[in-house]
Amino acid sequence: MWDDPEAESLPDEYQPTLRRRLIANIEYFANHGELGRDSYNRLRDGIWEFKASGVRISFYDTDGIGGYDPKHGERVSTWDQRYIYELPEFDEFIRLGHAFPKTSQKTTEADLASCATVREEDLEHDICN
């Protein structure tokens, strides 16, 4: 449960629906290696996010032994004059990172920093084991 200024009361019944949608997107990606355009965004330095409306969780790829080679995806133009980043060819392991609500048009610097910190700590754990 997260604070939602648009909800009349918490827990808001819409939040579990978004959680289920987010998990379904993650499972679909795990099983098929692809996602609908509205199910992900590229963030920064090879970190991406799964999204379901205002619910986000970062992800990145790794070789499983502490290696990390940022994947940025190819920028392509859409029919409605926007640009998107296509999902790149990721390494074998996809790791989930920092979960957060969408609170503004762009991901906050604090959330981006938390995404990077979780990735660094996770990769360091791989190296130590």
Buried (B, 14 or more C-beta within 10 A) or exposed (E): EBEBEEBEEEEBEBBEEBBEBBBEBBEBBEEEEEBEEEBBBBBBEBBBBBBBBBBBBBBBBBEEEBEBEEBEBEEEEEEEEEEBBEBBEBBEEBBEBBBBBBBEEEBEEEBBEBBBEBBEEBBEEBEEE
